[in-house]
Amino acid sequence: MSLRSESLVFIDTQLVWMTCGVDAGYQLLLAPPTTGTPWVDLLEQAFPKFELAGDTLRSAKVSYDGGQALAVAFVDPVHRDASSRPIKHFMLWLDINEAAFQKVQQLAIPALLQQLEPAFAVIRQASRYASEQEICRAAQEKQRERNIHLNFSAKNPAPKAKAKSVLQEQNLEGDDEALAMPRWLLSLLIMIVVAAIAAALWITTAHQ
């Protein structure tokens, strides 16, 4: 367990942040160097296909070459991209104090983004033709404050489970069976159709 404060994250060594701008696509904006598993791969392990639902804050514990990290994902409460889609934020807090894992659902998102505004403004204003390296370099330069303080005083909606319960699945199967045509009726319809075709062929042959 880390001995660091549960509310303090050092940007240069503990923060991995992937987001997008109005025109610029999703990319790592701030991140320390890695010689192991790429940060983007770790984020996708935590959040498959990078899907988020509504304004729910999602979190997951992930392992990386240096230890344990807390993965956090949420939708920007204010900004949208050029197609009016909500901008998503995906973060890894590396070697964070274990207490943060228990409090993450109370993370005050606006307060966090306010501290990262200098770097976020860079990608929001960046052209889609700007290179990722150029955007990262400018974000590092603009983000003068190198530490962020996490505020755990908010009440974010709890994530909703996607998996269906066994009872729901059984009910769905029962509905399908109720809507299905009885076998005897299906057999009768087939016999009627066959008889009609045979009668039509007989009448056609008789008139020739």
C-alpha positions as CSV (number, residue, x, y, z in Angstrom):
1,M,0.0,0.0,0.0
2,S,1.2,3.4,-0.9
3,L,2.2,5.8,1.9
4,R,1.2,8.8,-0.2
5,S,-1.7,11.0,0.6
6,E,-5.0,9.6,-0.7
7,S,-5.9,13.0,-2.1
8,L,-2.6,13.9,-3.8
9,V,-1.5,12.8,-7.3
10,F,1.9,13.8,-8.8
11,I,1.3,14.6,-12.5
12,D,4.8,13.7,-13.7
13,T,4.9,10.2,-12.1
14,Q,1.3,9.2,-11.2
15,L,-1.2,10.5,-13.8
16,V,-2.1,8.9,-17.1
17,W,-4.8,10.9,-18.9
18,M,-6.5,10.2,-22.2
19,T,-9.1,12.5,-23.6
20,C,-10.0,14.4,-26.8
21,G,-10.6,17.9,-28.0
22,V,-13.3,19.6,-30.0
23,D,-11.6,18.5,-33.3
24,A,-8.6,16.5,-32.1
25,G,-9.2,12.8,-31.5
26,Y,-8.6,10.7,-28.4
27,Q,-5.0,10.4,-27.3
28,L,-2.8,10.4,-24.2
29,L,-2.5,14.0,-23.1
30,L,-0.4,13.6,-19.9
31,A,1.5,10.4,-19.0
32,P,4.8,9.3,-17.6
33,P,7.1,7.1,-19.8
34,T,6.4,3.4,-19.8
35,T,8.6,0.4,-20.8
36,G,5.9,-2.2,-20.1
37,T,2.3,-2.5,-21.2
38,P,1.1,0.6,-23.1
39,W,-1.1,2.9,-21.0
40,V,-3.8,2.9,-23.6
41,D,-4.0,-0.9,-23.4
42,L,-4.4,-0.8,-19.6
43,L,-7.2,1.8,-20.0
44,E,-9.0,-0.4,-22.5
45,Q,-8.6,-3.4,-20.1
46,A,-10.3,-1.4,-17.4
47,F,-13.0,0.1,-19.8
48,P,-13.6,-2.3,-22.8
49,K,-14.2,-0.4,-26.0
50,F,-14.0,2.8,-23.9
51,E,-17.7,2.8,-23.4
52,L,-19.4,5.1,-20.8
53,A,-23.0,5.4,-19.9
54,G,-24.5,8.8,-19.1
55,D,-22.9,10.8,-16.3
56,T,-21.8,7.7,-14.3
57,L,-18.3,7.7,-12.9
58,R,-16.6,4.3,-13.5
59,S,-13.5,2.9,-11.8
60,A,-11.5,-0.2,-11.7
61,K,-8.3,-1.5,-10.2
62,V,-5.6,-2.6,-12.7
63,S,-2.2,-4.0,-12.4
64,Y,0.8,-2.7,-14.3
65,D,4.5,-3.4,-14.3
66,G,5.1,-1.0,-11.5
67,G,2.3,-2.0,-9.2
68,Q,-1.4,-1.2,-8.8
69,A,-3.3,1.7,-10.4
70,L,-6.8,3.0,-10.0
71,A,-8.5,3.5,-13.4
72,V,-11.2,6.2,-13.6
73,A,-13.5,7.2,-16.4
74,F,-16.1,9.9,-16.7
75,V,-17.9,12.2,-19.1
76,D,-17.0,15.9,-19.2
77,P,-19.8,17.8,-17.5
78,V,-19.4,20.8,-19.8
79,H,-17.5,20.3,-23.0
80,R,-18.6,18.5,-26.2
81,D,-16.7,17.7,-29.4
82,A,-17.4,19.1,-32.9
83,S,-20.3,16.6,-33.4
84,S,-21.9,17.6,-30.0
85,R,-20.8,14.3,-28.4
86,P,-19.8,14.4,-24.8
87,I,-16.0,14.4,-24.3
88,K,-14.8,11.4,-22.2
89,H,-11.9,11.3,-19.8
90,F,-9.9,8.2,-19.0
91,M,-7.3,8.3,-16.2
92,L,-4.9,6.0,-14.4
93,W,-3.7,7.0,-10.9
94,L,-0.5,5.1,-10.4
95,D,0.6,3.9,-7.0
96,I,-2.3,5.8,-5.4
97,N,-3.1,5.4,-1.7
98,E,-5.4,2.5,-1.1
99,A,-7.9,4.8,0.7
100,A,-8.7,6.4,-2.7
101,F,-10.0,3.1,-4.0
102,Q,-12.8,3.3,-1.4
103,K,-13.6,6.9,-1.9
104,V,-13.4,7.2,-5.7
105,Q,-17.2,7.2,-6.3
106,Q,-17.3,10.6,-4.4
107,L,-14.7,12.2,-6.7
108,A,-15.5,15.9,-7.4
109,I,-15.1,15.9,-11.2
110,P,-15.3,19.7,-11.8
111,A,-12.7,20.4,-9.1
112,L,-10.3,17.8,-10.7
113,L,-10.8,19.2,-14.3
114,Q,-10.3,22.8,-13.0
115,Q,-6.8,21.9,-11.9
116,L,-6.1,20.3,-15.3
117,E,-7.6,23.1,-17.3
118,P,-4.3,24.4,-18.7
119,A,-3.5,21.1,-20.3
120,F,-7.1,20.4,-21.3
121,A,-7.4,23.7,-23.1
122,V,-4.5,22.7,-25.3
123,I,-6.3,19.7,-26.8
124,R,-9.7,21.4,-26.9
125,Q,-8.3,24.1,-29.1
126,A,-6.0,21.8,-31.2
127,S,-6.6,21.2,-34.8
128,R,-7.4,17.6,-36.0
129,Y,-4.3,17.9,-38.1
130,A,-2.0,18.6,-35.1
131,S,0.3,15.6,-34.2
132,E,-0.1,13.8,-30.9
133,Q,3.4,14.7,-30.0
134,E,2.8,18.4,-30.6
135,I,-0.3,18.4,-28.5
136,C,1.4,16.5,-25.6
137,R,4.4,18.8,-25.6
138,A,2.2,21.9,-25.5
139,A,0.0,20.4,-22.7
140,Q,3.1,19.6,-20.6
141,E,4.3,23.1,-21.0
142,K,1.0,24.8,-20.2
143,Q,0.3,22.6,-17.1
144,R,2.4,24.5,-14.7
145,E,0.9,23.0,-11.5
146,R,2.5,19.5,-11.2
147,N,0.3,18.2,-8.4
148,I,-3.4,17.7,-8.3
149,H,-5.5,17.3,-5.2
150,L,-8.5,14.9,-5.3
151,N,-11.7,16.1,-3.7
152,F,-13.9,13.2,-2.5
153,S,-17.0,15.2,-1.4
154,A,-19.3,14.7,-4.4
155,K,-22.2,12.2,-4.9
156,N,-21.9,10.7,-8.3
157,P,-24.4,8.2,-9.6
158,A,-23.5,4.6,-9.0
159,P,-22.6,2.5,-12.0
160,K,-25.4,0.3,-13.3
161,A,-24.8,-3.4,-13.8
162,K,-25.0,-4.4,-17.4
163,A,-25.4,-8.1,-16.9
164,K,-28.9,-9.6,-16.8
165,S,-29.8,-11.7,-13.9
166,V,-30.6,-15.4,-14.2
167,L,-34.3,-14.6,-13.5
168,Q,-34.4,-12.0,-16.3
169,E,-32.9,-14.5,-18.7
170,Q,-35.4,-17.2,-17.7
171,N,-38.3,-14.7,-18.1
172,L,-37.0,-13.8,-21.6
173,E,-36.8,-17.4,-22.6
174,G,-40.3,-18.0,-21.3
175,D,-41.6,-15.1,-23.3
176,D,-40.0,-16.5,-26.5
177,E,-41.6,-19.8,-25.9
178,A,-45.0,-18.2,-25.3
179,L,-44.7,-16.3,-28.6
180,A,-43.6,-19.4,-30.5
181,M,-46.2,-21.2,-32.8
182,P,-47.4,-24.6,-31.4
183,R,-45.8,-27.5,-33.4
184,W,-49.2,-29.2,-34.2
185,L,-50.5,-26.0,-35.7
186,L,-47.3,-25.6,-37.8
187,S,-47.6,-29.2,-39.0
188,L,-51.2,-28.6,-39.9
189,L,-50.4,-25.5,-41.9
190,I,-47.7,-27.3,-43.8
191,M,-50.1,-30.1,-44.7
192,I,-52.7,-27.6,-45.9
193,V,-50.1,-25.9,-48.1
194,V,-48.9,-29.2,-49.6
195,A,-52.4,-30.3,-50.3
196,A,-53.2,-27.0,-52.0
197,I,-50.1,-27.3,-54.2
198,A,-51.1,-30.9,-55.1
199,A,-54.6,-29.9,-55.9
200,A,-53.4,-27.0,-58.1
201,L,-51.1,-29.3,-60.0
202,W,-53.9,-31.9,-60.5
203,I,-56.3,-29.2,-61.9
204,T,-53.6,-27.9,-64.2
205,T,-52.9,-31.4,-65.6
206,A,-56.6,-32.2,-66.0
207,H,-57.2,-29.1,-68.2
208,Q,-54.3,-29.9,-70.5
